[in-house]
Amino acid sequence: MPGLDHVTITASDFSASLAFYDAALGALGWVRALEVGDEEEGDADVEVVGWGAPDSTVDLWLVSGAQVTSGLHLALPAPSPEIVSAFHDAAVGAGGTSHDAPRRWPIIRRGQFNAIVRDPDGNLIEAVAPE
């Protein structure tokens, strides 16, 4: 069956990326589905977080690690242009930087309204809605 099961992003600064993804994905209606610390430590810090739609599986994982994810471009669906704008504002407000402000793409992506932000490690995260 074609399609993706999940995506994993490794962050250089887990706390900064966690704040970014909580805000950006939260604006799209995603929720934290799972948090994991080091099982060998009693009061370990969270080192893995997974998000997905409410009552769904984990679609995006954020992990801490030495091999940082870079150069990724991930596009996520949004139900409306207003949600795309909310995603952009939330992501930028939580440490991301704007790559493309919310707008229509009349030549390349007809019928779509998109915004693209860079996460703290420079990965491009996009929200896409129908016009």
C-alpha positions in Angstrom: 0.0 0.0 0.0 1.6 3.3 -1.0 2.0 6.2 1.4 4.0 7.2 4.5 3.7 5.6 7.9 5.6 8.3 9.8 8.4 10.8 9.6 11.2 11.2 12.2 13.1 14.4 12.7 16.3 14.5 14.9 16.8 17.9 16.5 20.0 19.6 17.6 18.2 21.5 20.4 15.4 19.3 21.5 13.7 21.9 23.7 13.7 24.6 21.0 12.3 22.1 18.4 9.8 20.8 20.9 8.4 24.3 21.4 8.3 24.9 17.6 6.5 21.6 16.8 4.1 21.9 19.6 3.0 25.3 18.3 3.1 24.6 14.6 1.4 21.2 14.7 -1.0 22.3 17.4 -2.2 25.0 15.0 -3.0 22.2 12.5 -5.0 20.3 15.2 -2.3 17.7 15.9 -1.7 16.6 19.5 1.1 15.0 21.4 0.4 11.3 21.3 3.4 9.9 23.0 6.4 11.1 25.1 9.3 8.9 26.0 12.4 9.4 28.2 15.4 7.2 28.7 14.0 4.0 30.2 17.2 3.4 32.1 16.9 6.6 34.1 14.4 7.3 36.9 13.5 10.9 36.2 14.8 11.2 32.6 14.1 14.1 30.4 11.7 13.5 27.5 13.9 12.5 24.5 11.2 11.4 22.0 7.8 13.0 21.3 5.3 11.9 18.7 2.3 13.9 17.3 -0.7 12.9 15.3 -4.3 13.7 14.8 -6.5 13.2 17.9 -7.4 9.5 18.3 -4.8 8.6 15.7 -1.4 7.0 15.3 1.8 9.0 15.6 2.7 10.6 12.2 5.6 12.7 13.2 8.4 11.9 15.7 10.9 14.3 17.2 14.0 12.8 18.7 17.2 14.1 20.2 20.4 12.8 18.8 23.8 13.5 17.3 22.8 13.1 13.6 20.5 16.1 13.1 17.9 16.1 10.3 18.6 18.8 7.7 17.3 19.6 4.3 13.9 18.1 4.9 10.8 19.6 3.3 7.6 18.2 4.8 4.1 19.4 3.6 1.2 18.8 5.9 -2.5 19.2 5.0 -4.6 22.0 6.5 -8.4 22.3 6.3 -8.5 26.0 5.3 -6.4 29.1 4.4 -7.2 30.5 7.9 -5.5 27.4 9.5 -2.5 27.8 7.2 -2.1 31.4 8.5 -2.5 30.3 12.1 0.2 27.6 11.5 2.6 30.2 10.1 2.0 32.6 12.9 2.3 29.9 15.6 5.5 28.5 14.1 7.2 31.8 13.7 6.1 32.8 17.2 7.7 29.6 18.6 11.2 30.1 17.1 10.7 29.2 13.4 11.4 31.6 10.6 9.2 32.3 7.6 10.3 30.9 4.3 7.1 31.8 2.5 4.3 33.7 4.1 0.8 32.5 3.7 -0.3 33.0 0.1 -1.9 31.6 -3.0 0.3 29.8 -5.5 -1.5 30.6 -8.8 1.2 29.4 -11.2 2.9 26.4 -9.6 0.2 25.1 -7.3 -3.1 26.1 -8.6 -6.0 25.9 -6.1 -3.7 25.8 -3.1 -3.0 28.2 -0.2 0.3 27.5 1.5 2.8 28.7 4.0 6.4 27.4 4.6 8.4 27.9 7.8 11.9 26.8 8.8 12.2 24.8 12.0 15.1 25.5 14.4 17.4 23.2 12.4 16.4 24.7 9.0 14.0 22.0 7.8 11.1 23.3 5.8 7.6 22.6 7.2 4.7 23.5 5.0 1.0 23.7 5.6 -1.2 23.2 2.5 -4.9 24.0 2.1 -7.3 24.1 -0.8 -8.4 27.6 -1.8 
